[in-house]
Amino acid sequence: MDDTLIPADSARWLVNQLIQSGICHDGLLSGTGLDMAWLKQQDARISMSKYVRIVENALSLTREPALGLTVGKSQMLFEYGVWGYAIMSCSTAGEAMNVAFKYWELNGALVDVNIEMGEDRIFWSISPSFSLKDEKIIRFAIEEFISTTVVACSFLFDKPMSALRLDVAYSRPDYGERYSQMVQCPVYFDSKKTVLTLDRKMMTYPTVTGHAAMKNHCENLCRELSLKLSKADQLISTVRQVVIQSMGRFPKAEDVAQVLSMSPRTFYRRLQERETTYQTILDEVRAELAVRYLKDTHLSVDQVSDLIGFTETTTFRRTFKKWTGYSPSEFRKEIMAL
């Protein structure tokens, strides 16, 4: 699965919503190496694999197969930060759509959307932004997107969204009637791909939240954040790859800097600009590898400890509990129980 770092706004919002409903944060963050400090971290990012793990935990803990529909109805545009405010400040639906998809990477969504403009219709092709075959995760991602879109449109235009049809690329779930109730149009399951079809006339709909000066300001901020995110992904992803390819003999920061043709001072400064450190990246990689080994292999705890570079298994046990809230053996029992 793609471990590219994405903005954590959507993932953190989901966790916070479920915590408010009474779900324990330890269970939601199990197997991710994340903790409560992450929930409060400004401009936090998350890998796609960790986000998917949170969704898996959420579906298991809530036992709610339609969780995407349920939580999506509660999310408002302003909760997406500057990206949401940029959309809200647009004066028409067409402007809002252009801004939303121009800076799509800022919302940290689990789906990608491809737009095709027809003569009198607009087609939004929706697909997971990760490589995964687990239908329940794909269904959650699609449902969350559609439900949040319905809520956003109703908020922007002060009236229900007028879709023409919804085609869905998976089988009809037991609660399938909720789809047509939500989008107020015909829904067709078992389609070749998931497509939301809209009337092109809606491009001219005026918003009730438009503000030209605010739009310019927010779009400039979106542009800056998008550039910063792109640069951060390139550097941090490269550092992660260097660490992973070391096969347990994790390099020192100075060694990584040399691989990247940087001086140690420049390397430290560039990581600081991205609000992270080499130790943070190293810990994240080791935590992810430990979780993967414990979850997907029959290696002993001692063997896992060796593979991720610990000289003492007791130190690994203590550190793993700090990362996940579980000891390695407790974590394995938790995974087996899911």
KOLSE-321982 format. One record per residue: residue number from 0; residue in one letter; x negated, y, z of N, C-alpha, C in turn. Coordinates in steps of 0.001 Angstrom, whole numbers. Example, Ala and Ser with C-alpha at 12.3 -4.5 7.8 and 13.67 -1.06 7.14 Angstrom:
REM residues 2
0  A  -13190  -5690  7800  -12300  -4500  7800  -13200  -3300  7800
1  S  -12850  -2250  7080  -13670  -1060  7140  -12900  30  7870
REM end
This chain:
REM residues 338
0  M  -835  -1199  0  0  0  0  -870  1249  0
1  D  -403  2314  -647  -1154  3551  -742  -1318  4178  640
2  D  -2584  4490  1007  -2852  5120  2293  -3173  6599  2148
3  T  -2758  7199  1031  -2918  8638  865  -2202  9360  1996
4  L  -2839  10383  2541  -2227  11132  3623  -1205  12112  3065
5  I  -35  12159  3682  1036  13062  3273  1459  13877  4497
6  P  2121  15027  4296  2636  15778  5440  3544  14903  6290
7  A  3450  15066  7597  4158  14170  8519  5529  14686  8939
8  D  6002  15794  8356  7259  16400  8813  8425  15414  8805
9  S  8601  14689  7693  9740  13771  7599  9613  12608  8576
10  A  8409  12059  8687  8188  10933  9598  8410  11354  11041
11  R  7873  12512  11421  8033  12986  12805  9489  13327  13103
12  W  10179  13885  12105  11590  14202  12311  12373  12929  12600
13  L  12101  11866  11851  12788  10595  12059  12526  10072  13472
14  V  11263  10095  13894  10923  9615  15235  11625  10442  16295
15  N  11588  11755  16166  12220  12625  17165  13722  12422  17229
16  Q  14353  12239  16069  15797  12000  16050  16151  10723  16815
17  L  15380  9672  16606  15675  8396  17245  15329  8418  18730
18  I  14294  9170  19095  13982  9333  20524  15155  10010  21222
19  Q  15731  11030  20571  16873  11734  21148  18092  10826  21292
20  S  18157  9798  20450  19286  8865  20526  19035  7738  21529
21  G  17857  7775  22186  17581  6803  23231  16593  5708  22883
22  I  16000  5743  21677  15019  4745  21279  13652  5132  21849
23  C  12947  4173  22406  11642  4437  23025  10596  4754  21950
24  H  9809  5808  22189  8806  6203  21194  7721  5148  21037
25  D  7428  4381  22112  6402  3341  22015  6774  2312  20952
26  G  8039  1929  20928  8484  955  19940  8464  1512  18535
27  L  8851  2770  18376  8876  3387  17054  7479  3536  16472
28  L  6496  3807  17340  5123  4029  16878  4265  2774  16954
29  S  4859  1662  17349  4106  410  17469  3424  35  16154
30  G  2147  -300  16247  1408  -743  15081  898  366  14185
31  T  1057  1626  14613  611  2745  13774  -657  3411  14289
32  G  -980  3195  15562  -2120  3898  16145  -1800  5335  16501
33  L  -524  5738  16377  -103  7102  16689  458  7169  18106
34  D  454  8374  18678  984  8549  20027  1816  9830  20091
35  M  2270  10184  21288  3124  11351  21453  2416  12647  21071
36  A  1086  12685  21212  337  13891  20845  510  14184  19354
37  W  598  13124  18539  797  13294  17100  2112  13988  16805
38  L  3141  13699  17599  4448  14299  17377  4430  15816  17567
39  K  3446  16309  18334  3366  17743  18614  2258  18434  17828
40  Q  1534  17673  17025  390  18219  16299  841  19070  15120
41  Q  377  20296  15061  746  21189  13970  77  20728  12680
42  D  823  20793  11583  311  20385  10268  -196  18945  10269
43  A  442  18079  11049  25  16671  11105  268  15994  9764
44  R  -561  14984  9484  -384  14178  8284  -282  12718  8691
45  I  191  11910  7763  359  10490  8055  133  9709  6766
46  S  -400  8507  6881  -554  7666  5693  799  7040  5376
47  M  992  6716  4106  2248  6115  3681  2504  4798  4408
48  S  1433  4011  4634  1609  2717  5292  2098  2891  6724
49  K  1623  3934  7412  2085  4179  8778  3539  4635  8792
50  Y  3907  5471  7818  5288  5924  7731  6215  4725  7511
51  V  5825  3835  6602  6636  2648  6346  6741  1789  7597
52  R  5664  1685  8344  5690  921  9599  6692  1523  10577
53  I  6743  2850  10653  7712  3520  11525  9134  3179  11091
54  V  9383  3177  9789  10717  2833  9283  11057  1391  9629
55  E  10093  480  9464  10319  -928  9835  10690  -1036  11304
56  N  9955  -330  12146  10243  -347  13588  11633  216  13861
57  A  11961  1323  13190  13254  1975  13412  14415  1062  13027
58  L  14309  392  11886  15366  -517  11450  15531  -1687  12410
59  S  14409  -2181  12922  14453  -3305  13854  15047  -2894  15204
60  L  14633  -1738  15702  15068  -1301  17030  16522  -830  17044
61  T  16966  -178  15975  18344  322  15936  19337  -729  15460
62  R  18820  -1746  14742  19685  -2763  14139  20792  -2116  13292
63  E  20415  -1027  12620  21346  -281  11788  20866  -315  10338
64  P  21423  -1211  9513  20949  -1319  8121  21175  -48  7314
65  A  22194  742  7679  22484  1989  6963  21819  3187  7634
66  L  20682  2959  8261  20019  4018  9023  19694  5230  8153
67  G  19288  4996  6901  18962  6106  6014  20137  7051  5811
68  L  21334  6497  5645  22529  7325  5489  22847  8076  6773
69  T  22655  7390  7899  23022  7968  9194  22131  9133  9570
70  V  20808  8929  9512  19897  9989  9943  19825  11111  8917
71  G  19961  10765  7636  19848  11784  6595  20882  12885  6729
72  K  22053  12549  7257  23121  13531  7396  22790  14612  8413
73  S  21795  14353  9249  21463  15294  10328  20323  16237  9985
74  Q  19613  15970  8897  18420  16761  8596  18763  17992  7770
75  M  18319  19154  8263  18588  20418  7600  17324  20929  6905
76  L  17506  21773  5893  16379  22263  5107  15328  22978  5949
77  F  15756  23776  6911  14781  24542  7690  13874  23643  8529
78  E  14265  22373  8710  13426  21456  9465  12258  20924  8641
79  Y  12216  21292  7349  11092  20920  6491  10014  21996  6472
80  G  10136  22999  7324  9127  24046  7380  9203  24977  6186
81  V  8031  25463  5744  7994  26496  4704  8585  25985  3391
82  W  8447  24684  3103  9043  24126  1889  10559  24290  1923
83  G  11165  23993  3048  12610  24138  3188  13055  25590  3095
84  Y  12297  26483  3717  12655  27906  3664  12509  28461  2248
85  A  11524  27951  1492  11361  28395  107  12590  28026  -720
86  I  13128  26835  -493  14334  26392  -1205  15536  27237  -787
87  M  15672  27442  515  16811  28208  1039  16842  29641  511
88  S  15685  30235  267  15636  31634  -144  15858  31830  -1641
89  C  15996  30744  -2400  16278  30853  -3838  17706  31359  -4055
90  S  17915  32057  -5165  19230  32680  -5390  20202  31790  -6159
91  T  19680  30781  -6881  20560  29877  -7635  20118  28424  -7442
92  A  20984  27520  -7819  20662  26095  -7735  19482  25752  -8629
93  G  19417  26376  -9808  18307  26116  -10714  16977  26514  -10107
94  E  16923  27684  -9480  15702  28133  -8804  15332  27181  -7682
95  A  16322  26799  -6901  16079  25910  -5752  15526  24563  -6222
96  M  16079  24033  -7306  15609  22752  -7823  14163  22865  -8315
97  N  13849  23948  -9018  12494  24132  -9535  11474  24229  -8398
98  V  11801  24992  -7378  10883  25142  -6237  10738  23821  -5488
99  A  11860  23143  -5278  11836  21887  -4517  10913  20862  -5161
100  F  11018  20688  -6468  10240  19647  -7122  8840  20114  -7520
101  K  8638  21409  -7633  7303  21931  -7897  6373  21655  -6724
102  Y  6928  21745  -5505  6120  21539  -4302  6602  20299  -3531
103  W  7036  19312  -4282  7633  18119  -3690  6726  17433  -2674
104  E  5416  17427  -2920  4499  16704  -2042  4469  17269  -627
105  L  4996  18484  -427  4934  19102  894  5958  18541  1870
106  N  6980  17833  1382  8019  17364  2304  7728  15986  2888
107  G  6680  15315  2394  6307  14030  2964  7359  12954  2781
108  A  8070  12977  1651  9161  12025  1418  8631  10655  1019
109  L  9480  9645  1169  9152  8284  766  9560  7998  -675
110  V  10106  8993  -1353  10518  8801  -2749  9925  9879  -3638
111  D  9806  9547  -4927  9474  10518  -5956  10717  10720  -6818
112  V  10838  11906  -7392  11999  12209  -8236  11516  12765  -9572
113  N  11971  12149  -10644  11643  12616  -11990  12891  13259  -12598
114  I  12740  14494  -13094  13886  15244  -13603  13929  15199  -15132
115  E  15096  14898  -15679  15302  14944  -17129  16524  15816  -17405
116  M  16337  16829  -18251  17416  17756  -18563  18097  17346  -19865
117  G  19368  17003  -19781  20146  16701  -20968  20875  17946  -21452
118  E  21657  17793  -22514  22378  18947  -23066  23375  19509  -22076
119  D  24087  18623  -21386  25076  19095  -20413  24958  18379  -19066
120  R  23887  17592  -18924  23698  16858  -17669  22249  16936  -17193
121  I  22068  16691  -15909  20733  16614  -15306  20604  15220  -14696
122  F  19494  14565  -14958  19282  13214  -14446  18107  13219  -13470
123  W  18374  12821  -12245  17322  12683  -11236  17021  11194  -11080
124  S  15892  10768  -11589  15470  9365  -11433  14681  9253  -10124
125  I  15165  8417  -9223  14614  8332  -7867  13921  6988  -7686
126  S  12695  7010  -7232  11945  5763  -7030  11050  5895  -5800
127  P  10724  4779  -5154  9841  4832  -3991  8467  5387  -4379
128  S  7877  6167  -3503  6552  6722  -3777  5472  5820  -3204
129  F  5772  4538  -3058  4818  3570  -2534  5091  2228  -3196
130  S  4090  1369  -3199  4241  37  -3788  4745  -927  -2727
131  L  5995  -1290  -2816  6590  -2153  -1803  7764  -2910  -2414
132  K  7922  -4161  -2013  9011  -4968  -2549  10092  -5248  -1509
133  D  9911  -4731  -297  10883  -4948  769  12111  -4076  505
134  E  13223  -4723  124  14405  -3963  -289  14969  -3097  825
135  K  14855  -3544  2075  15458  -2745  3144  14721  -1416  3340
136  I  13408  -1396  3073  12655  -147  3173  12968  750  1979
137  I  13023  156  801  13380  924  -393  14774  1520  -230
138  R  15706  703  278  17078  1175  465  17124  2336  1464
139  F  16360  2216  2544  16303  3310  3522  15818  4593  2850
140  A  14739  4501  2072  14154  5680  1439  15143  6341  480
141  I  15823  5527  -335  16798  6062  -1299  17980  6683  -559
142  E  18486  5981  438  19652  6478  1177  19337  7767  1925
143  E  18157  7823  2526  17795  9048  3251  17721  10225  2290
144  F  17101  10003  1117  16996  11092  141  18374  11565  -312
145  I  19244  10629  -667  20558  11010  -1186  21377  11732  -120
146  S  21353  11227  1096  22153  11854  2152  21620  13237  2515
147  T  20296  13404  2558  19740  14734  2857  20013  15708  1715
148  T  20032  15195  479  20332  16041  -676  21768  16540  -627
149  V  22691  15651  -280  24100  16035  -165  24270  17126  889
150  V  23618  16944  2035  23711  17927  3116  23090  19258  2690
151  A  21924  19195  2026  21239  20413  1596  22084  21206  595
152  C  22675  20505  -369  23495  21187  -1369  24726  21829  -733
153  S  25356  21129  162  26533  21678  850  26167  22931  1628
154  F  24967  22921  2216  24491  24072  2987  24165  25247  2064
155  L  23484  24975  957  23060  26046  43  24233  26726  -653
156  F  25242  25931  -1033  26331  26468  -1838  27644  26617  -1069
157  D  27624  26207  181  28815  26297  1038  30003  25556  434
158  K  29689  24434  -234  30729  23555  -770  30082  22204  -1081
159  P  30881  21142  -1167  30310  19810  -1409  29553  19734  -2729
160  M  28532  18899  -2774  27773  18688  -3998  28651  17967  -5018
161  S  28591  18413  -6283  29434  17811  -7328  28588  16948  -8248
162  A  28358  15706  -7852  27634  14761  -8708  28615  14104  -9681
163  L  28104  13643  -10813  28943  12981  -11809  28948  11465  -11639
164  R  27775  10901  -11303  27695  9471  -11053  26369  9156  -10368
165  L  26336  8012  -9701  25114  7540  -9052  24897  6086  -9456
166  D  23752  5821  -10076  23356  4456  -10400  22285  4031  -9401
167  V  22414  2821  -8874  21512  2354  -7823  20855  1047  -8247
168  A  19527  983  -8103  18763  -167  -8601  18614  -1289  -7583
169  Y  19656  -1563  -6832  19677  -2726  -5954  21130  -3125  -5710
170  S  21302  -4262  -5090  22652  -4797  -4896  23454  -3967  -3896
171  R  24737  -4051  -4027  25637  -3311  -3145  25530  -3843  -1718
172  P  25184  -2993  -744  25145  -3455  640  26558  -3591  1199
173  D  26663  -4184  2376  27977  -4395  2987  28723  -3087  3222
174  Y  27969  -2023  3397  28576  -716  3666  28607  140  2396
175  G  28668  -495  1239  28586  188  -44  29594  1308  -243
176  E  30765  1194  398  31792  2226  214  31327  3588  734
177  R  30336  3577  1637  29853  4841  2192  29108  5666  1143
178  Y  28598  5013  122  27898  5740  -946  28866  6674  -1685
179  S  29984  6116  -2149  30932  6927  -2912  31553  8002  -2029
180  Q  31752  7701  -743  32268  8703  181  31282  9860  331
181  M  30014  9532  267  28971  10532  474  28803  11425  -753
182  V  28678  10828  -1938  28383  11619  -3140  29639  12048  -3901
183  Q  30799  11525  -3514  32075  11916  -4127  32066  11730  -5649
184  C  31556  10562  -6076  31545  10248  -7505  31417  8732  -7654
185  P  31618  8191  -8869  31461  6740  -9066  30032  6291  -8762
186  V  29899  5112  -8137  28591  4545  -7801  28481  3169  -8438
187  Y  27362  2909  -9114  27155  1649  -9816  25891  975  -9285
188  F  26055  -158  -8622  24923  -904  -8075  24369  -1869  -9124
189  D  23216  -2478  -8795  22536  -3420  -9694  22183  -2785  -11036
190  S  21886  -1494  -11017  21477  -795  -12238  19978  -999  -12468
191  K  19506  -635  -13662  18087  -810  -13984  17214  109  -13143
192  K  17724  1299  -12844  16990  2230  -11992  17976  3129  -11253
193  T  17459  3798  -10222  18323  4667  -9420  18311  6067  -10012
194  V  19487  6526  -10427  19610  7829  -11079  20835  8560  -10533
195  L  20633  9799  -10120  21736  10666  -9722  21989  11628  -10877
196  T  23207  11603  -11416  23548  12432  -12574  24383  13622  -12121
197  L  23947  14821  -12532  24604  16062  -12134  25044  16844  -13369
198  D  26028  17712  -13170  26485  18591  -14233  25478  19732  -14392
199  R  25010  19966  -15605  24007  21020  -15821  24541  22405  -15460
200  K  25831  22570  -15448  26417  23866  -15089  26032  24283  -13666
201  M  25726  23295  -12827  25419  23627  -11436  24136  24464  -11309
202  M  23303  24486  -12362  22073  25270  -12327  22342  26748  -12075
203  T  23529  27199  -12448  23869  28621  -12292  24559  28919  -10965
204  Y  24839  27878  -10160  25541  28112  -8902  24714  29052  -8024
205  P  25339  30091  -7484  24606  30966  -6560  24519  30325  -5166
206  T  23424  30561  -4489  23297  30069  -3116  23837  31132  -2160
207  V  24152  30720  -954  24613  31674  61  23460  32091  963
208  T  22261  31600  658  21108  31875  1519  19982  32609  781
209  G  20221  33027  -473  19171  33626  -1294  18586  34899  -714
210  H  17267  35058  -873  16568  36248  -387  15273  36367  -1192
211  A  15251  37286  -2172  14156  37357  -3142  12794  37566  -2475
212  A  12709  38507  -1538  11421  38782  -894  10937  37567  -110
213  M  11856  36922  593  11497  35735  1371  11050  34604  441
214  K  11714  34481  -712  11336  33435  -1669  9894  33614  -2121
215  N  9523  34837  -2483  8157  35088  -2943  7139  34762  -1859
216  H  7448  35156  -649  6534  34896  478  6387  33396  724
217  C  7518  32699  798  7488  31262  1091  6852  30468  -50
218  E  7104  30884  -1290  6515  30154  -2411  4997  30335  -2434
219  N  4523  31529  -2055  3072  31731  -1952  2471  30815  -896
220  L  3169  30656  228  2690  29766  1289  2704  28315  811
221  C  3740  27940  68  3810  26584  -484  2635  26324  -1419
222  R  2311  27312  -2221  1190  27182  -3161  -121  26944  -2404
223  E  -322  27710  -1334  -1539  27575  -525  -1591  26213  163
224  L  -452  25781  713  -405  24493  1399  -622  23339  427
225  S  -68  23458  -766  -228  22415  -1767  -1695  22259  -2159
226  L  -2383  23393  -2333  -3803  23360  -2665  -4620  22771  -1523
227  K  -4289  23169  -307  -4993  22656  876  -4784  21156  1021
228  L  -3553  20700  788  -3252  19277  898  -4013  18481  -150
229  S  -4075  19005  -1370  -4791  18324  -2442  -6267  18173  -2108
230  K  -6869  19227  -1612  -8283  19177  -1258  -8519  18228  -86
231  A  -7620  18292  898  -7775  17434  2074  -7672  15965  1687
232  D  -6724  15647  804  -6561  14264  383  -7823  13740  -291
233  Q  -8401  14551  -1158  -9573  14119  -1898  -10740  13826  -962
234  L  -11024  14731  -44  -12157  14544  844  -11899  13416  1840
235  I  -10762  13481  2519  -10479  12502  3568  -10322  11099  2983
236  S  -9676  10989  1817  -9539  9674  1194  -10895  9090  844
237  T  -11811  9952  365  -13154  9481  26  -13892  9013  1271
238  V  -13788  9780  2351  -14434  9395  3610  -13878  8062  4102
239  R  -12551  7904  4019  -11933  6655  4452  -12459  5471  3634
240  Q  -12599  5678  2326  -13090  4592  1478  -14522  4205  1831
241  V  -15348  5207  2125  -16734  4927  2528  -16745  4109  3809
242  V  -15888  4484  4748  -15821  3774  6028  -15333  2338  5825
243  I  -14252  2174  5052  -13678  844  4833  -14674  -72  4131
244  Q  -15391  471  3164  -16333  -339  2395  -17581  -720  3189
245  S  -17730  -143  4378  -18897  -484  5205  -18744  -1855  5855
246  M  -17529  -2430  5785  -17282  -3800  6256  -17686  -4017  7716
247  G  -17266  -3104  8581  -17507  -3279  10015  -18773  -2636  10521
248  R  -19712  -2355  9643  -20937  -1656  10053  -20709  -174  9791
249  F  -19865  428  10604  -19381  1774  10322  -20517  2790  10355
250  P  -20618  3597  9301  -21734  4538  9189  -21595  5741  10107
251  K  -22713  6373  10370  -22708  7620  11123  -22241  8738  10199
252  A  -21795  9830  10795  -21312  10958  10002  -22383  11458  9047
253  E  -23629  11458  9500  -24738  11927  8663  -24899  11048  7425
254  D  -24670  9737  7591  -24778  8813  6464  -23667  9059  5444
255  V  -22457  9327  5943  -21336  9618  5043  -21597  10919  4294
256  A  -22102  11917  4994  -22429  13193  4354  -23412  12982  3214
257  Q  -24392  12106  3426  -25389  11833  2393  -24737  11172  1179
258  V  -23818  10233  1419  -23104  9584  318  -22326  10617  -495
259  L  -21787  11627  184  -20992  12658  -471  -21844  13803  -1002
260  S  -23173  13652  -892  -24119  14683  -1366  -23896  16017  -665
261  M  -23666  15951  647  -23492  17143  1470  -24497  17121  2609
262  S  -24799  18292  3116  -25558  18340  4354  -24600  18007  5492
263  P  -25114  17463  6607  -24227  17187  7746  -23442  18416  8184
264  R  -24096  19565  8152  -23425  20795  8580  -22233  21115  7685
265  T  -22441  20993  6353  -21336  21244  5414  -20222  20219  5603
266  F  -20598  18968  5815  -19616  17903  6010  -18741  18185  7235
267  Y  -19389  18535  8344  -18632  18855  9564  -17709  20053  9343
268  R  -18220  21058  8632  -17420  22267  8417  -16191  21975  7561
269  R  -16368  21160  6519  -15239  20867  5632  -14170  20023  6330
270  L  -14595  19140  7205  -13613  18386  7989  -12890  19313  8963
271  Q  -13628  20250  9546  -13014  21205  10484  -11983  22070  9769
272  E  -12282  22458  8518  -11322  23234  7733  -10022  22468  7534
273  R  -10126  21149  7520  -8954  20298  7327  -8366  19822  8651
274  E  -8812  20451  9719  -8287  20204  11066  -8429  18746  11482
275  T  -9581  18155  11169  -9861  16793  11604  -11348  16653  11881
276  T  -11750  15487  12340  -13151  15195  12609  -13488  13821  12037
277  Y  -14770  13554  11914  -15175  12236  11422  -14739  11147  12399
278  Q  -14859  11421  13693  -14461  10429  14683  -12973  10111  14576
279  T  -12157  11126  14310  -10722  10900  14145  -10448  9980  12961
280  I  -11113  10250  11821  -10932  9407  10635  -11408  7991  10923
281  L  -12558  7876  11583  -13113  6568  11909  -12165  5774  12805
282  D  -11623  6430  13824  -10688  5761  14730  -9423  5322  14002
283  E  -8923  6174  13081  -7719  5824  12331  -7953  4583  11466
284  V  -9102  4544  10796  -9418  3395  9944  -9557  2130  10780
285  R  -10266  2225  11902  -10472  1045  12753  -9133  563  13325
286  A  -8297  1506  13719  -6983  1129  14253  -6144  434  13188
287  E  -6138  968  11974  -5361  372  10889  -5870  -1023  10542
288  L  -7206  -1186  10505  -7776  -2491  10207  -7455  -3498  11312
289  A  -7546  -3050  12562  -7238  -3939  13683  -5792  -4412  13621
290  V  -4882  -3478  13363  -3460  -3820  13252  -3244  -4808  12112
291  R  -3893  -4562  10981  -3741  -5440  9815  -4246  -6852  10108
292  Y  -5426  -6952  10751  -5986  -8264  11071  -5103  -9020  12060
293  L  -4621  -8310  13076  -3794  -8967  14093  -2433  -9379  13523
294  K  -1927  -8584  12606  -602  -8848  12050  -629  -9908  10953
295  D  -1654  -9837  10081  -1627  -10633  8853  -2587  -11815  8827
296  T  -3390  -12021  9878  -4337  -13137  9892  -4209  -13906  11204
297  H  -4908  -15029  11266  -4948  -15830  12496  -6297  -15684  13194
298  L  -7017  -14614  12876  -8303  -14364  13526  -8106  -14158  15023
299  S  -9064  -14604  15799  -8997  -14402  17241  -9252  -12931  17566
300  V  -8902  -12527  18763  -9141  -11148  19194  -10633  -10839  19159
301  D  -11469  -11810  19564  -12924  -11618  19517  -13388  -11365  18081
302  Q  -12852  -12111  17128  -13252  -11954  15731  -12813  -10596  15174
303  V  -11600  -10185  15539  -11126  -8874  15100  -12004  -7775  15680
304  S  -12346  -7932  16938  -13221  -6958  17598  -14537  -6809  16848
305  D  -15133  -7932  16473  -16402  -7905  15729  -16226  -7243  14367
306  L  -15137  -7580  13681  -14928  -7074  12331  -14786  -5563  12272
307  I  -14239  -4960  13319  -14068  -3506  13277  -15137  -2773  14078
308  G  -16237  -3490  14373  -17420  -2807  14861  -17577  -2645  16349
309  F  -16832  -3412  17148  -16997  -3344  18602  -18000  -4407  19052
310  T  -18919  -4018  19922  -19891  -4976  20445  -19338  -5735  21647
311  E  -18346  -5163  22314  -17729  -5798  23477  -16226  -5928  23258
312  T  -15700  -7127  23398  -14265  -7351  23201  -13437  -6610  24241
313  T  -13974  -6485  25465  -13237  -5766  26514  -13036  -4300  26120
314  T  -14061  -3718  25486  -13935  -2323  25026  -12888  -2228  23922
315  F  -12876  -3226  23019  -11875  -3248  21960  -10462  -3348  22534
316  R  -10280  -4237  23520  -8945  -4398  24119  -8467  -3075  24722
317  R  -9364  -2422  25432  -9001  -1162  26092  -8692  -76  25055
318  T  -9510  -8  24000  -9317  1005  22968  -8054  736  22158
319  F  -7793  -542  21852  -6600  -882  21078  -5337  -490  21837
320  K  -5356  -680  23144  -4180  -291  23948  -4003  1222  23937
321  K  -5113  1948  23907  -5039  3407  23815  -4456  3826  22467
322  W  -4823  3097  21411  -4319  3415  20069  -2829  3128  19925
323  T  -2393  1987  20442  -1033  1509  20135  -83  1415  21324
324  G  -641  1443  22537  194  1236  23714  343  -226  24086
325  Y  -290  -1120  23315  -239  -2556  23562  -1659  -3122  23607
326  S  -1834  -4198  24358  -3069  -4957  24251  -2988  -5756  22947
327  P  -4105  -6249  22404  -4038  -7041  21163  -3083  -8226  21258
328  S  -3100  -8935  22378  -2212  -10098  22518  -754  -9662  22628
329  E  -485  -8553  23348  883  -8058  23448  1400  -7606  22089
330  F  500  -6996  21313  882  -6534  19984  1289  -7703  19094
331  R  521  -8777  19136  833  -9956  18328  2185  -10548  18729
332  K  2473  -10596  20001  3759  -11106  20467  4885  -10214  19982
333  E  4652  -8892  20004  5673  -7933  19552  5955  -8129  18066
334  I  4896  -8305  17264  5055  -8508  15831  5833  -9784  15547
335  M  5497  -10846  16258  6150  -12131  16040  7630  -12079  16410
336  A  7969  -11160  17327  9356  -11074  17782  10223  -10294  16797
337  L  9591  -9535  15888  10378  -8703  14945  10992  -9554  13843
REM end
